């Protein structure tokens, strides 16, 4: 507890001892120490004559008068108070040794009651300060009410004494009802003082009350008193608990509650910070949890968190309450646990319905699937067509605003326009490649750090095709599920799919070029070999895309969707969604650095080959304009002869270079593909989901 934030006890309350019950002892001790010539054998602090000088009947009257003072913590003429060395809170009473032995025996039997009063009274005075918290305040108030009854008993005894109707035996008899109660409370207070308990330690002392009351089961009055004290001490604490469980609000001015609130963590961080800890650390359990709430601590924490989310959404929270559902009473039948369970069930179901129905969680997830997982790729095809030139630029030359306008155009002119959430989709350009980005995320569980490899230096000519990504506007409370971390994982998958789609489009363009010259006589050229290589590359990239979409994303999506339909709480929804993303990342090879590097290398070879296809073909054969165009008009023979001579000269110069280039592409692709096959086969033993991909890759290798 932060004592600096608590109001301070007024100075005058500490400097004026006459406001407390200790001034009688302190002034008596100081006056006694100031006297000179007092015999050390003289015990009586207020009389020069020992009590033994009087008759037994007179001694009885004097002792009763002193006992009436001792009952309220005041020394008498023949009784004195001595503090136990090493324990300022513990005192003992002593009596003049010259007193009649029978009177001494009865007097000493009453002294424990006097000592217990002083102990309880000092505890009340010390624990009533602000810094001790609400639990101590409530306990001290209950004790103060008991002391009023005790003082009323002393006043009645004094009245009987003044009427001459009180003997020492009667004094002892009338004190009996209070003896057991004060003794039991004194034992509890000694434990409380020794541990200096506050609100978080209320449980152990409530258990002390309960154990003490069970020990006093034969004394109904004492047991009822201890249970009442237990209720009083826990009522303030349970009042804080009640507001948290029924309203989602922590009203804890002295930091006694076992749930801590970190106000520095704001819900806006969920959409801004990848490592946002709002949901897990905004409210958290302290180390000290009340014993009677230990088993329900997690449910209590979660219940308040759910109610707090609904309250911040502006949703009215009205938790249905059982009969006698007030948590301000601590009962041995554990009825309060049933109330907490009802509150948890309501908060969990209400928040889940709110997020699913009002904020359309499933619709948002389906929209994200359309765009990030390319579930409906018609908008992407259109976008890649109209943004081809902009995406081909280097990072420092790309205009994000232009890309955004092109993306909006693609969304409005395709089937995506029917999606009510398409306006939440935005585009962005990352500053690093996919491999580098994966290396910066340390929490993904990557076995080997990607960034440690020397062959993964950032390409100097990296373009928008490698760094383009999508983003999505997510608002509270959907940001609990679709947080910045979850969105980042979606972006990683999208970037991988997007680049694979780009490679596929480039290879399809190269294949179309090959198909366009099928009517041309290519005998004696490398066109046939180039066509086979292009087909192998297409088979590789198509197999990879088929694996990513139909073997990984779709099955996992349907598994997650089925789990979300049966989820009972928002925590389960978050868990299922995070598990889906982590599983997709792993099965999409993004968490397997060795495989991912091989795939990226193969894609790079495919892109280089696709970019050089036009040159390879034009260097291998001569394609006159009349053969390519649809015009069949006759040309002059001299002109056709000059074209043929020029073509022969160009072919002779470039044929060797084209052949060497093609053989290099073929050798590099086959080499990488053959090295990828064994890696996939070995990993598929530990990761069965790689089996189909391994079969397809090995099948491509056999076709070569």
C-alpha positions as CSV (number, residue, x, y, z in Angstrom):
1,X,0.0,0.0,0.0
2,X,1.2,3.5,-0.9
3,X,1.2,5.2,2.5
4,X,2.3,8.5,0.8
5,X,-1.1,8.7,-0.8
6,X,-3.0,8.2,2.5
7,X,-4.1,11.2,4.6
8,X,-1.7,11.7,7.5
9,X,-2.8,11.5,11.2
10,X,-3.0,15.0,12.7
11,X,0.0,15.8,14.8
12,X,-2.2,16.9,17.7
13,X,-3.5,13.3,17.9
14,X,0.0,12.1,18.7
15,X,1.3,14.9,20.8
16,X,-1.7,15.0,23.3
17,X,-1.6,11.7,25.3
18,X,-4.8,12.6,27.2
19,X,-6.7,11.7,24.0
20,X,-5.7,8.0,24.4
21,X,-5.9,5.5,27.2
22,X,-2.2,5.4,27.9
23,X,-1.8,8.8,29.6
24,X,-2.7,7.3,33.0
25,X,0.2,4.9,32.9
26,X,2.7,7.4,31.4
27,X,1.9,10.2,33.9
28,X,2.0,7.8,36.8
29,X,5.4,6.5,35.8
30,X,6.8,9.9,35.2
31,X,5.6,11.2,38.6
32,X,6.9,8.1,40.4
33,X,10.3,8.5,38.8
34,X,10.4,12.1,40.0
35,X,9.9,11.3,43.6
36,X,12.9,11.1,45.9
37,X,13.4,8.9,48.9
38,X,10.9,6.2,48.0
39,X,12.0,2.9,49.4
40,X,12.5,0.2,46.8
41,X,10.5,-2.2,49.0
42,X,7.5,0.1,48.9
43,X,5.3,-1.2,46.1
44,X,2.3,1.1,46.2
45,X,2.8,4.0,43.8
46,X,0.2,6.2,45.4
47,X,0.4,5.5,49.1
48,X,3.1,5.6,51.7
49,X,1.5,2.8,53.8
50,X,1.3,-0.8,52.5
51,X,-2.1,-2.3,52.2
52,X,-1.2,-5.0,54.7
53,X,-1.5,-2.4,57.5
54,X,-5.3,-2.5,57.2
55,X,-7.8,-5.0,58.2
56,X,-8.9,-7.7,55.7
57,X,-12.3,-6.1,55.2
58,X,-10.7,-2.7,54.5
59,X,-8.2,-4.3,52.2
60,X,-11.1,-5.8,50.2
61,X,-12.7,-2.3,49.7
62,X,-9.3,-0.8,48.7
63,X,-8.7,-3.7,46.2
64,X,-12.1,-3.3,44.6
65,X,-11.6,0.4,44.2
66,X,-8.2,-0.3,42.5
67,X,-9.6,-3.0,40.3
68,X,-12.3,-0.7,39.0
69,X,-9.5,1.6,37.8
70,X,-7.4,-1.3,36.5
71,X,-10.3,-2.5,34.4
72,X,-10.0,0.7,32.3
73,X,-6.2,0.6,32.3
74,X,-5.5,3.0,35.2
75,X,-3.1,2.2,38.0
76,X,-4.4,2.2,41.6
77,X,-3.0,2.9,44.9
78,X,-2.0,-0.7,45.5
79,X,-1.9,-2.0,41.9
80,X,0.6,-1.0,39.3
81,X,1.2,-1.6,35.5
82,X,4.5,-2.9,34.2
83,X,5.3,-3.2,30.5
84,X,7.0,-6.4,29.5
85,X,10.6,-5.8,28.3
86,X,10.9,-6.2,24.6
87,X,7.2,-5.8,23.9
88,X,5.7,-2.4,24.2
89,X,2.2,-3.6,23.6
90,X,2.2,-6.2,26.4
91,X,1.6,-5.2,30.0
92,X,1.3,-7.0,33.4
93,X,-0.4,-5.9,36.6
94,X,1.2,-6.3,40.0
95,X,-0.2,-6.1,43.4
96,X,1.2,-5.1,46.8
97,X,2.8,-8.2,48.3
98,X,1.5,-7.3,51.8
99,X,-2.1,-7.8,50.7
100,X,-4.1,-10.7,52.2
101,X,-3.3,-13.9,50.3
102,X,-6.9,-14.7,49.6
103,X,-7.4,-11.2,48.2
104,X,-4.2,-11.5,46.2
105,X,-5.4,-14.7,44.6
106,X,-8.8,-13.3,43.5
107,X,-7.2,-10.1,42.3
108,X,-4.6,-11.9,40.1
109,X,-7.5,-13.8,38.5
110,X,-9.0,-10.5,37.4
111,X,-5.8,-9.0,36.1
112,X,-5.9,-10.8,32.7
113,X,-9.1,-9.0,31.9
114,X,-7.4,-5.7,32.7
115,X,-4.4,-6.6,30.6
116,X,-6.6,-7.7,27.6
117,X,-8.5,-4.4,27.8
118,X,-5.2,-2.4,27.5
119,X,-4.1,-4.5,24.6
120,X,-7.4,-4.2,22.7
121,X,-7.6,-0.4,23.5
122,X,-4.1,0.3,22.2
123,X,-4.8,-1.8,19.1
124,X,-7.9,0.2,18.4
125,X,-6.0,3.5,18.8
126,X,-3.1,2.5,16.6
127,X,-5.2,0.8,13.8
128,X,-7.6,3.7,13.4
129,X,-5.1,5.7,11.5
130,X,-5.6,6.3,7.8
131,X,-2.6,4.4,6.6
132,X,-3.8,1.1,8.0
133,X,-6.6,0.7,5.5
134,X,-10.3,0.0,5.5
135,X,-10.0,-3.5,6.9
136,X,-8.2,-2.3,10.0
137,X,-10.6,0.6,10.3
138,X,-13.6,-1.8,10.2
139,X,-12.0,-4.1,12.7
140,X,-11.1,-1.3,15.0
141,X,-14.6,0.1,14.8
142,X,-16.1,-3.3,15.8
143,X,-13.7,-3.5,18.7
144,X,-14.5,0.0,19.8
145,X,-18.2,-1.0,19.9
146,X,-17.3,-4.0,22.1
147,X,-15.3,-1.8,24.4
148,X,-18.3,0.4,24.9
149,X,-20.2,-2.7,26.3
150,X,-17.1,-3.5,28.4
151,X,-17.0,0.1,29.9
152,X,-20.7,-0.1,30.6
153,X,-20.0,-3.2,32.6
154,X,-17.3,-1.4,34.6
155,X,-19.7,1.5,35.2
156,X,-22.3,-0.9,36.6
157,X,-19.8,-2.5,38.9
158,X,-18.8,0.9,40.1
159,X,-22.4,1.7,40.8
160,X,-22.9,-1.4,42.8
161,X,-19.7,-0.7,44.7
162,X,-20.9,2.8,45.7
163,X,-24.1,1.2,46.9
164,X,-22.1,-1.1,49.1
165,X,-23.4,-4.2,47.3
166,X,-20.1,-5.4,45.7
167,X,-17.7,-7.9,47.3
168,X,-14.5,-9.2,45.7
169,X,-16.3,-12.6,45.0
170,X,-19.2,-10.7,43.4
171,X,-16.6,-8.7,41.4
172,X,-15.1,-11.9,40.1
173,X,-18.5,-13.4,39.3
174,X,-19.8,-10.3,37.3
175,X,-16.5,-10.3,35.2
176,X,-17.0,-13.8,34.0
177,X,-19.1,-13.1,30.9
178,X,-16.3,-10.7,29.6
179,X,-13.3,-12.9,30.5
180,X,-13.7,-15.4,27.6
181,X,-14.6,-12.8,25.0
182,X,-11.7,-10.5,25.9
183,X,-9.2,-13.4,26.1
184,X,-10.3,-14.7,22.6
185,X,-10.0,-11.2,21.0
186,X,-6.7,-10.6,22.7
187,X,-5.3,-13.8,21.1
188,X,-6.5,-12.7,17.7
189,X,-5.1,-9.2,18.1
190,X,-1.7,-10.5,19.1
191,X,-1.5,-12.4,15.8
192,X,-2.7,-9.4,13.9
193,X,-0.2,-7.1,15.5
194,X,2.7,-9.6,15.0
195,X,2.0,-9.8,11.2
196,X,0.9,-6.2,10.8
197,X,-1.9,-7.3,8.5
198,X,-3.6,-5.1,6.0
199,X,-6.4,-5.9,3.5
200,X,-4.5,-8.5,1.5
201,X,-3.8,-10.5,4.7
202,X,-7.4,-10.2,5.9
203,X,-8.0,-13.9,4.9
204,X,-5.5,-15.4,7.3
205,X,-6.9,-13.5,10.2
206,X,-10.5,-14.3,9.2
207,X,-9.4,-17.9,9.3
208,X,-8.0,-17.2,12.8
209,X,-11.4,-15.9,13.8
210,X,-13.0,-19.0,12.4
211,X,-10.6,-21.4,14.0
212,X,-10.8,-19.5,17.3
213,X,-14.6,-19.6,17.2
214,X,-14.5,-23.4,16.5
215,X,-12.2,-23.8,19.5
216,X,-14.8,-21.9,21.5
217,X,-17.7,-24.0,20.3
218,X,-18.7,-24.7,23.9
219,X,-19.2,-21.0,24.6
220,X,-21.9,-19.8,22.3
221,X,-21.5,-16.1,23.3
222,X,-17.7,-16.1,22.6
223,X,-18.3,-17.9,19.3
224,X,-20.9,-15.4,18.2
225,X,-18.7,-12.5,19.1
226,X,-15.7,-13.9,17.1
227,X,-18.0,-14.5,14.1
228,X,-19.3,-10.9,14.4
229,X,-15.7,-9.6,14.5
230,X,-14.9,-11.7,11.5
231,X,-17.8,-10.2,9.6
232,X,-16.8,-6.7,10.6
233,X,-13.2,-7.1,9.6
234,X,-14.1,-8.7,6.2
235,X,-17.1,-6.5,5.4
236,X,-15.0,-3.6,4.1
237,X,-12.8,-5.9,2.0
238,X,-15.8,-7.8,0.6
239,X,-17.3,-4.4,-0.2
240,X,-14.4,-3.8,-2.6
241,X,-14.8,-7.3,-3.9
242,X,-18.6,-6.7,-4.5
243,X,-18.0,-3.6,-6.6
244,X,-15.4,-5.4,-8.7
245,X,-17.5,-8.5,-9.3
246,X,-20.8,-6.6,-9.9
247,X,-19.6,-3.4,-11.6
248,X,-16.0,-4.0,-12.8
249,X,-14.7,-1.1,-10.7
250,X,-11.9,-1.1,-8.2
251,X,-12.6,1.2,-5.3
252,X,-9.5,0.6,-3.2
253,X,-8.1,3.8,-1.8
254,X,-5.5,2.1,0.4
255,X,-4.3,-0.6,-2.0
256,X,-5.7,-3.5,0.0
257,X,-7.5,-5.4,-2.7
258,X,-5.7,-8.5,-4.1
259,X,-6.2,-7.2,-7.7
260,X,-3.8,-4.5,-8.9
261,X,-4.7,-1.9,-11.5
262,X,-2.0,-0.5,-13.8
263,X,-3.6,2.7,-15.1
264,X,-0.5,3.4,-17.3
265,X,-1.7,0.6,-19.7
266,X,-4.4,2.0,-22.0
267,X,-6.7,0.1,-24.3
268,X,-5.4,2.1,-27.3
269,X,-2.1,0.2,-27.0
270,X,-3.8,-2.9,-28.4
271,X,-4.0,-1.4,-31.9
272,X,-0.6,0.4,-31.7
273,X,1.9,-1.8,-29.8
274,X,2.9,-5.3,-31.0
275,X,3.8,-6.2,-27.4
276,X,0.8,-4.6,-25.8
277,X,0.2,-6.0,-22.3
278,X,-3.2,-4.3,-21.7
279,X,-5.4,-7.4,-21.4
280,X,-3.0,-9.4,-19.2
281,X,-1.5,-6.7,-17.1
282,X,-4.0,-3.8,-16.9
283,X,-5.6,-5.9,-14.0
284,X,-3.5,-8.5,-12.3
285,X,-3.4,-10.6,-9.2
286,X,-1.1,-9.6,-6.4
287,X,1.1,-12.1,-4.5
288,X,-1.0,-12.0,-1.4
289,X,-4.4,-13.4,-2.0
290,X,-7.0,-14.0,0.8
291,X,-7.1,-17.6,1.7
292,X,-10.8,-17.9,1.4
293,X,-10.7,-16.5,-2.1
294,X,-7.6,-18.4,-3.4
295,X,-9.5,-20.9,-5.5
296,X,-11.8,-18.3,-6.9
297,X,-9.2,-15.6,-7.5
298,X,-8.9,-16.2,-11.3
299,X,-12.6,-16.2,-11.8
300,X,-12.9,-12.9,-9.8
301,X,-10.2,-11.3,-11.8
302,X,-11.8,-12.3,-15.1
303,X,-15.3,-11.3,-14.1
304,X,-14.2,-7.8,-13.3
305,X,-12.2,-7.5,-16.5
306,X,-15.2,-8.5,-18.6
307,X,-17.5,-6.1,-16.8
308,X,-14.9,-3.3,-17.2
309,X,-14.8,-3.9,-21.0
310,X,-18.6,-3.6,-21.2
311,X,-18.6,-0.5,-19.1
312,X,-15.9,1.1,-21.3
313,X,-18.1,0.2,-24.3
314,X,-20.9,2.2,-22.8
315,X,-22.9,-1.0,-22.3
316,X,-25.1,-1.0,-19.2
317,X,-24.0,-3.7,-16.8
318,X,-26.7,-5.2,-14.5
319,X,-25.5,-8.5,-13.0
320,X,-28.4,-10.7,-11.9
321,X,-28.1,-11.4,-8.2
322,X,-29.1,-14.4,-6.2
323,X,-31.2,-14.1,-3.1
324,X,-29.0,-12.7,-0.4
325,X,-26.3,-12.1,-2.9
326,X,-24.6,-9.4,-0.9
327,X,-20.9,-10.1,-0.7
328,X,-20.4,-8.0,2.4
329,X,-21.1,-10.9,4.6
330,X,-18.6,-13.7,5.0
331,X,-20.4,-17.0,5.7
332,X,-19.1,-20.5,6.4
333,X,-21.5,-22.0,3.9
334,X,-19.5,-20.4,1.0
335,X,-22.6,-18.8,-0.4
336,X,-20.4,-16.0,-1.7
337,X,-18.7,-18.4,-4.1
338,X,-22.0,-19.2,-5.7
339,X,-22.6,-15.4,-6.1
340,X,-19.2,-15.0,-7.8
341,X,-19.9,-17.9,-10.1
342,X,-23.2,-16.4,-11.2
343,X,-21.5,-13.0,-11.8
344,X,-18.8,-14.7,-13.9
345,X,-21.3,-16.6,-16.0
346,X,-23.3,-13.4,-16.7
347,X,-20.2,-11.3,-17.5
348,X,-18.7,-13.9,-19.7
349,X,-21.8,-14.6,-21.8
350,X,-22.9,-10.9,-22.0
351,X,-19.5,-9.7,-23.2
352,X,-19.2,-12.5,-25.8
353,X,-22.7,-11.7,-27.1
354,X,-21.8,-8.0,-27.2
355,X,-18.7,-8.6,-29.3
356,X,-20.3,-11.1,-31.5
357,X,-23.6,-9.4,-32.1
358,X,-23.2,-5.7,-31.8
359,X,-19.6,-5.5,-33.0
360,X,-19.8,-8.4,-35.5
361,X,-16.6,-10.2,-34.6
362,X,-17.2,-13.0,-37.1
363,X,-17.9,-10.5,-39.9
364,X,-14.7,-8.7,-39.2
365,X,-12.7,-12.0,-39.1
366,X,-14.3,-13.1,-42.4
367,X,-13.5,-9.7,-43.9
368,X,-9.8,-10.0,-42.8
369,X,-9.8,-13.6,-44.3
370,X,-11.0,-12.2,-47.7
371,X,-8.1,-9.7,-47.9
372,X,-5.2,-11.0,-45.9
373,X,-5.6,-14.7,-46.7
374,X,-6.7,-14.0,-50.3
375,X,-10.0,-15.8,-49.8
376,X,-11.5,-13.6,-52.6
377,X,-8.6,-12.6,-54.8
378,X,-10.3,-10.8,-57.6
379,X,-9.6,-7.4,-56.0
380,X,-5.9,-8.4,-55.7
381,X,-5.7,-9.3,-59.4
382,X,-7.1,-6.0,-60.4
383,X,-4.9,-4.2,-57.9
384,X,-1.7,-5.9,-59.1
385,X,-2.6,-4.9,-62.7
386,X,-3.2,-1.2,-62.0
387,X,-0.4,-0.8,-59.4
388,X,2.2,-2.8,-61.3
389,X,4.4,0.2,-62.1
390,X,4.2,1.7,-58.6
391,X,5.0,-1.6,-56.9
392,X,8.0,-2.1,-59.1
393,X,9.7,1.0,-57.7
394,X,12.3,1.1,-55.0
395,X,11.2,1.8,-51.4
396,X,12.2,5.4,-51.3
397,X,10.3,6.1,-54.6
398,X,7.0,4.5,-53.7
399,X,3.9,6.7,-53.0
400,X,1.8,5.1,-50.3
401,X,-1.0,7.6,-51.1
402,X,-1.1,6.5,-54.7
403,X,-1.1,2.9,-53.7
404,X,-4.0,3.6,-51.3
405,X,-6.0,5.3,-54.1
406,X,-5.4,2.3,-56.4
407,X,-6.4,-0.1,-53.7
408,X,-9.6,1.8,-53.1
409,X,-10.3,1.7,-56.8
410,X,-9.7,-2.0,-56.9
411,X,-12.1,-2.5,-53.9
412,X,-14.9,-0.4,-55.4
413,X,-14.7,-2.1,-58.8
414,X,-14.7,-5.7,-57.7
415,X,-16.8,-8.1,-55.6
416,X,-15.1,-6.6,-52.5
417,X,-17.4,-3.6,-52.7
418,X,-20.2,-5.8,-51.3
419,X,-18.2,-6.1,-48.1
420,X,-19.4,-3.5,-45.6
421,X,-16.0,-3.5,-43.9
422,X,-13.9,-2.9,-47.0
423,X,-13.4,0.8,-46.1
424,X,-11.4,-0.3,-43.0
425,X,-8.7,-1.8,-45.3
426,X,-5.6,0.3,-45.9
427,X,-2.2,-0.4,-47.5
428,X,1.2,0.1,-46.1
429,X,4.8,-0.5,-47.3
430,X,7.2,-2.2,-44.9
431,X,10.8,-1.0,-44.6
432,X,12.3,-4.5,-44.6
433,X,12.0,-7.8,-46.4
434,X,9.9,-10.6,-45.0
435,X,12.9,-12.5,-43.7
436,X,14.2,-9.5,-41.9
437,X,10.8,-8.8,-40.4
438,X,10.5,-12.3,-39.1
439,X,13.9,-12.0,-37.5
440,X,12.8,-9.0,-35.5
441,X,9.8,-10.8,-33.9
442,X,11.3,-12.8,-31.0
443,X,8.1,-14.2,-29.7
444,X,7.1,-16.3,-32.7
445,X,9.0,-19.4,-31.5
446,X,11.4,-19.5,-34.5
447,X,14.0,-22.2,-33.8
448,X,16.9,-20.5,-35.3
449,X,17.3,-16.7,-35.5
450,X,16.8,-15.8,-39.2
451,X,18.9,-12.6,-39.0
452,X,22.0,-14.5,-38.0
453,X,22.6,-15.8,-41.5
454,X,25.1,-14.0,-43.7
455,X,23.3,-14.8,-46.9
456,X,20.2,-12.8,-45.9
457,X,21.5,-9.3,-46.3
458,X,18.8,-6.8,-47.3
459,X,18.7,-6.5,-51.1
460,X,19.8,-3.1,-52.3
461,X,17.1,-3.1,-55.0
462,X,14.2,-4.2,-52.8
463,X,10.9,-3.0,-54.3
464,X,7.3,-2.6,-53.3
465,X,6.5,-6.1,-54.5
466,X,8.6,-7.5,-51.6
467,X,7.4,-5.0,-49.0
468,X,3.8,-4.3,-49.9
469,X,1.3,-5.2,-47.2
470,X,-2.2,-4.5,-46.0
471,X,-3.5,-3.0,-42.8
472,X,-6.9,-3.0,-41.1
473,X,-8.6,-0.5,-38.8
474,X,-9.8,-2.3,-35.7
475,X,-11.7,-0.5,-33.0
476,X,-12.3,-1.3,-29.3
477,X,-13.4,-3.9,-28.1
478,X,-12.6,-6.0,-31.2
479,X,-9.0,-5.0,-30.6
480,X,-9.0,-7.5,-27.8
481,X,-9.1,-10.3,-30.4
482,X,-7.7,-8.6,-33.5
483,X,-4.8,-6.8,-31.7
484,X,-1.7,-5.3,-33.3
485,X,0.1,-8.6,-32.7
486,X,-2.6,-10.6,-34.4
487,X,-2.8,-8.2,-37.3
488,X,1.0,-8.4,-37.7
489,X,0.8,-12.2,-38.1
490,X,-1.9,-11.7,-40.7
491,X,0.4,-9.3,-42.5
492,X,3.3,-11.8,-42.5
493,X,1.0,-14.4,-44.1
494,X,-0.3,-11.9,-46.6
495,X,3.2,-10.8,-47.7
496,X,4.2,-14.4,-48.3
497,X,1.1,-15.1,-50.3
498,X,1.2,-11.8,-52.2
499,X,4.8,-12.5,-53.3
500,X,3.9,-16.0,-54.3
501,X,1.0,-14.6,-56.4
502,X,3.4,-12.2,-58.0
503,X,5.9,-15.0,-58.9
504,X,3.0,-17.0,-60.3
505,X,1.8,-14.1,-62.5
506,X,5.3,-13.5,-63.8
507,X,5.7,-17.2,-64.7
508,X,2.3,-17.2,-66.3
509,X,3.4,-14.3,-68.5
510,X,6.5,-16.3,-69.4
511,X,4.4,-19.3,-70.3
512,X,2.1,-17.2,-72.5
513,X,5.2,-16.1,-74.4
514,X,6.1,-19.7,-75.0
515,X,2.6,-20.5,-76.1
516,X,2.7,-17.6,-78.5
517,X,5.5,-19.0,-80.5
518,X,4.2,-22.6,-80.8
519,X,3.5,-22.1,-84.5
520,X,7.1,-21.0,-85.1
521,X,9.7,-23.6,-86.0
522,X,11.9,-23.8,-83.0
523,X,13.9,-26.9,-84.1
524,X,17.6,-26.6,-83.0
525,X,16.9,-23.9,-80.4
526,X,16.6,-23.9,-76.6
527,X,12.9,-22.9,-76.7
528,X,11.7,-26.5,-75.9
529,X,14.1,-26.7,-72.9
530,X,13.0,-23.3,-71.7
531,X,9.3,-24.3,-72.0
532,X,10.0,-27.4,-69.8
533,X,11.8,-25.2,-67.2
534,X,8.9,-22.8,-67.2
535,X,6.4,-25.6,-66.7
536,X,8.4,-26.9,-63.8
537,X,8.6,-23.5,-62.2
538,X,4.9,-23.0,-62.6
539,X,4.2,-26.4,-61.1
540,X,6.4,-25.6,-58.1
541,X,4.8,-22.2,-57.4
542,X,1.3,-23.6,-58.0
543,X,2.0,-26.5,-55.7
544,X,3.2,-24.1,-53.1
545,X,0.1,-21.9,-53.4
546,X,-2.2,-24.9,-53.4
547,X,-0.5,-26.1,-50.2
548,X,-0.7,-22.7,-48.5
549,X,-4.4,-22.1,-49.3
550,X,-6.0,-25.5,-49.4
551,X,-3.8,-27.5,-47.1
552,X,-3.1,-24.9,-44.4
553,X,-5.3,-21.8,-44.4
554,X,-8.7,-23.2,-45.3
555,X,-8.7,-26.3,-42.9
556,X,-7.3,-24.3,-40.0
557,X,-9.8,-21.5,-40.6
558,X,-12.7,-23.9,-40.4
559,X,-11.4,-25.6,-37.3
560,X,-11.1,-22.2,-35.7
561,X,-14.6,-21.2,-36.8
562,X,-16.1,-24.3,-35.2
563,X,-14.3,-23.5,-31.9
564,X,-15.4,-19.9,-31.9
565,X,-19.0,-21.1,-32.2
566,X,-18.7,-23.1,-29.0
567,X,-16.5,-20.5,-27.1
568,X,-17.9,-19.6,-23.7
569,X,-15.8,-16.5,-23.0
570,X,-13.8,-13.8,-24.8
571,X,-10.6,-15.3,-23.4
572,X,-11.4,-18.6,-25.2
573,X,-12.0,-16.6,-28.4
574,X,-8.6,-14.9,-28.1
575,X,-7.0,-18.2,-27.4
576,X,-8.5,-20.0,-30.4
577,X,-7.7,-17.0,-32.7
578,X,-4.1,-16.8,-31.5
579,X,-3.7,-20.6,-31.9
580,X,-5.0,-20.4,-35.4
581,X,-2.6,-17.6,-36.4
582,X,0.4,-19.4,-34.8
583,X,-0.5,-22.7,-36.5
584,X,-0.9,-21.0,-39.9
585,X,2.5,-19.2,-39.5
586,X,4.2,-22.5,-38.7
587,X,2.5,-24.5,-41.4
588,X,3.1,-21.7,-44.0
589,X,6.9,-22.3,-43.4
590,X,7.3,-18.8,-41.9
591,X,8.6,-20.2,-38.6
592,X,10.9,-22.7,-40.3
593,X,14.0,-20.6,-41.4
594,X,15.8,-23.3,-43.3
595,X,12.8,-24.1,-45.5
596,X,11.8,-20.5,-45.9
597,X,15.2,-19.5,-47.2
598,X,15.1,-22.3,-49.8
599,X,11.6,-21.2,-50.9
600,X,12.7,-17.6,-51.2
601,X,15.7,-18.6,-53.2
602,X,13.6,-20.6,-55.6
603,X,11.1,-17.7,-56.0
604,X,14.0,-15.4,-56.8
605,X,15.3,-17.8,-59.5
606,X,11.8,-18.0,-60.9
607,X,11.5,-14.2,-61.1
608,X,14.9,-13.8,-62.7
609,X,14.0,-16.4,-65.3
610,X,10.5,-14.8,-66.0
611,X,12.2,-11.4,-66.4
612,X,14.6,-12.8,-69.0
613,X,12.2,-15.0,-70.9
614,X,11.5,-12.5,-73.6
615,X,15.2,-12.0,-74.2
616,X,15.9,-15.7,-74.2
617,X,13.4,-16.4,-76.9
618,X,14.3,-13.4,-79.0
619,X,17.9,-14.4,-78.8
620,X,17.2,-18.0,-79.8
621,X,15.0,-17.5,-82.9
622,X,14.2,-14.8,-85.4
623,X,10.7,-13.5,-85.2
624,X,10.0,-11.1,-88.1
625,X,7.2,-8.6,-87.6
626,X,5.1,-10.2,-90.2
627,X,5.1,-13.5,-88.2
628,X,4.1,-11.9,-85.0
629,X,1.5,-9.5,-86.4
630,X,-1.8,-10.5,-88.0
631,X,-0.9,-8.6,-91.2
632,X,-0.2,-11.0,-94.2
633,X,0.4,-8.4,-96.9
634,X,3.3,-9.1,-99.3
635,X,6.5,-7.2,-98.8
636,X,9.3,-6.7,-101.3
637,X,11.8,-9.5,-101.4
638,X,14.8,-7.3,-101.0
639,X,13.5,-6.0,-97.7
640,X,12.7,-9.5,-96.5
641,X,16.2,-10.6,-97.4
642,X,17.8,-7.8,-95.5
643,X,15.7,-8.7,-92.4
644,X,16.8,-12.3,-92.6
645,X,20.4,-11.4,-92.9
646,X,20.2,-9.2,-89.9
647,X,18.3,-11.8,-87.9
648,X,21.0,-14.4,-88.7
649,X,23.7,-12.1,-87.5
650,X,21.9,-11.3,-84.2
651,X,21.1,-15.0,-83.6
652,X,24.7,-16.0,-84.1
653,X,25.9,-13.5,-81.6
654,X,23.3,-14.1,-78.9
655,X,22.4,-17.8,-79.2
656,X,25.4,-18.9,-77.1
657,X,24.7,-16.3,-74.4
658,X,21.0,-17.3,-74.3
659,X,21.8,-21.0,-74.0
660,X,24.3,-20.4,-71.2
661,X,21.8,-18.3,-69.3
662,X,19.0,-20.8,-69.7
663,X,21.3,-23.6,-68.5
664,X,22.3,-21.5,-65.5
665,X,18.7,-20.9,-64.6
666,X,17.9,-24.6,-65.0
667,X,20.9,-25.7,-63.0
668,X,20.2,-23.3,-60.1
669,X,16.5,-24.2,-60.0
670,X,17.1,-27.9,-60.1
671,X,19.8,-27.7,-57.5
672,X,17.7,-25.7,-55.1
673,X,14.7,-27.9,-55.7
674,X,16.7,-31.1,-55.1
675,X,18.1,-29.7,-51.9
676,X,14.6,-28.6,-50.8
677,X,13.2,-32.2,-51.2
678,X,15.3,-33.9,-48.6
679,X,14.8,-31.1,-46.1
680,X,11.0,-31.4,-46.6
681,X,11.1,-35.1,-46.2
682,X,13.1,-35.0,-43.0
683,X,10.9,-32.2,-41.5
684,X,7.7,-34.0,-42.5
685,X,8.6,-36.8,-40.0
686,X,8.3,-34.2,-37.1
687,X,5.8,-32.0,-38.9
688,X,3.3,-34.2,-40.7
689,X,1.6,-31.2,-42.4
690,X,4.6,-31.0,-44.7
691,X,4.0,-34.5,-46.2
692,X,1.9,-33.3,-49.1
693,X,4.2,-30.5,-50.0
694,X,7.2,-32.8,-49.9
695,X,5.4,-35.2,-52.3
696,X,4.6,-32.4,-54.7
697,X,8.1,-31.0,-54.6
698,X,9.7,-34.5,-55.1
699,X,7.3,-35.0,-58.0
700,X,8.5,-31.9,-59.7
701,X,12.1,-33.2,-59.2
702,X,11.2,-36.5,-60.9
703,X,9.7,-34.7,-63.9
704,X,13.0,-33.0,-64.6
